[in-house]
Amino acid sequence: MAPRLVAQSLREKVIKAAVKYIADFGPDGLSFRQIAADAGVSHQAPYHHFTDRSAIFGEIALLGFRKFTAAMNAPTHADDDPDQVVRLCERYVDFALSNKGYFRVMFRSDLCLIDESPETQRAADDAFDTLLVAVKEILGDSASVDEIRIQATAMWAIAHGLATLLIDGPLERKIGKISDRRALVRSVAQRAAEGFRYVE
């Protein structure tokens, strides 16, 4: 039993170090040597669990999609916006900003090779299904499959675009200093919700 616990601890240390590095510096410069140094383990230790960078990115994507699905499905709180479109957008952006190390990998198929991992693909599909279910509830039972897909794509594009601009884009250089990020996200989401209802 003891060796198994040690192995799990090492794996978790490696992933935690990799996620933190990616959150701080992005994924492109990640190396096994850097991960090992940040995790406080020998430079060979990461190879006990991961054959290469793609394997680490794949694990980060898998865990990220699971965390994302849980965040999007979390119970509604008193301070959540009652408009479901706005609430979903806020949760999406909040997740991205709070989990940059995961978010920067999850949608980069060139990094995590998601098509080669059925488990990660299922996790990604589960995350998207959360959005599809929410959109179906908003549009009602009479909505066609195409209508649901189009609206889901529109919501995803807005939330993902805003999250990316806040994390890696030049948003503040273009619109000025953002003093209240939550207010900005809510305003953009409300504008999107208005368009969403108009298209209905």
N, C-alpha and C positions, 0 to 999 in steps of 0.2 A: 504493500500500500504506500509506503513512504516514497519509493522512487517515482511513483505515479504523481504524487503531490508535488515533488520537486520539479518534474517535467512540466506540469501545468503552470507552475510559478514562472519557470523560465520562458515559456511560450508567451505568457501574459506580459512579462517584462519586455520582451522583444516587440510585441505589438504596441504596447504603451509607449515605448521609446520612439517607434516609427511614427505613430500617430502624432505625437508631440512635435517631432521634427517637421513633419509635413504641415502641421498647423502653423509653425513658425516660419518655415522657409519654402514650402511647396514640395512636391514629390520628386521633381526632376533630379535633384542632387543627392537623393537618398542612397546610402551605401551600407553594406553589411558592417563595415568597420565603424561607421558613424553610429549605427544602431547599437552595436555592441558596447561602444564607449559610453553612449548615453544611458544604456541599460545597466552598466556596471558589470558586464560579463566579459568573458574572453572573446576575442575576435572570431573564434570558430563556433561559439555557442549558438548563434542564430541558425547555423546550418543543420543543427540537430532537428529542427522542425521545418525549415524552409529551404528549398533547393536554390531559389534565386529571388530576385526582387519581385517578379510577377507573382510568385506564391505569397509573398507578404502583402502585396497590393490586393490580391484576391481575397485574403483573409480579412483585410481591412474593409473591403467593399462588402463582404458578406455580413460582417458585424455592423457595418454602417447602415445597410438596408434594414436590418432587423431593428436597430435603434430608431431609425427613421419611421418605420411602420408603427412602432410603439408610441412614438411622439405624436404622430398624426392621429392615432386612435385613442389618445389619452382622454380621460373624462373631462367634460367641460367645467371650467372654473367660473367663479362669479365675475372676474374681470375680463373674461373672454368676450369678444365681440359677438353679439347675437346673430349677425349675418354670417351664414356658413361660408360663403365665398371669402369674406374678409378673414374669418377665423382660420381657414385652411392656409391662406396666403401667409398670415402672421406666423403660424406654426412652422410652415416650410422655411421661412427666412430665419426664424428663431433657431430652428434646428441647425441650419447651415452655419450660422454665426457661432453657435455654441459647440459645434462639432466640426470645425474647419478641417481637421486632420482626416476625418472620414469623408466629408463632403468633397474635398478636392480629389478624391480617388474614385468615389462611387460611380461617377458618370464619365470616367475616362476609360473607355474600353481598350485603348491602346496600352494602358498600364495594367489593369487587372484581368484582361482576357476573359471577360465574363462569359462569352459564348462557349468557353471550354470547361466551364464549371456549372453543371446542372443545379447544384445546391445554391450557388450565388444567383443564377438566373431565376430560380424560384423565389428567392428572397426579393429580387428586384421586381419580379412580377407581382408579388404580394404587396409591395409598396405602391405600385401603380394601381393595383386593384382597389386600394384604399381610396384613391382619388376617383376612380370610376364609380365606385359605390356612392360616394358623396355627391358626385355630379348627377347621378341617376335620381337620388333623393331630391335634389334641388329642382331638376327638370320635371320630375313626375313620371309615372308609369307609361304615359303616352309617348315619351321621347323615343326616337329611333336610336339604333346602335350608332349610326353615323353622327347624329346630333350629340350623343353622349361623348363620343370620341373627340369630336371637334371642340366641344366646350372644355373637356378635360385637357386637351392639348393647349388651349388658350390659357387656362389657369396655370398649367405647369410652366408654360413659357414665361408668363409674367412673374410668377414666384421665383423660378430658377434664375431668370435674367436679373431680377432685383437682387437676389442673394449673391450672385456672381459679381455684380457691379459693386456691391458693398464690400465683398471680400477681396477681390483681385482687380476690380476695375477702377477707372479714374473718376468715379462719381463725384467725390468731393471737389476735385479739381475743376469739374464742369459746373456744378450747381452751388458750390460754396460749402462751408463747414456745416456739418449736420449736428445740430445741438441736441436733437431728440430723435434718435433712430427709430424708436417705436412709433412715434407720431408720423414719421415719414412713411414707414411701412404700412401703417394703417390707412393713411391718406391714399397711397398708391393702390392698395387693395380695395378701398372703397370705390375709387374711380373704375377699377377693373370690374367690381361687382355691378356698378351701374351699367356698364357696357354688356355685361353678362345677362342682366335682366332685359336689356333692350333687345338683344339678339333673340331672346325667347319669343 
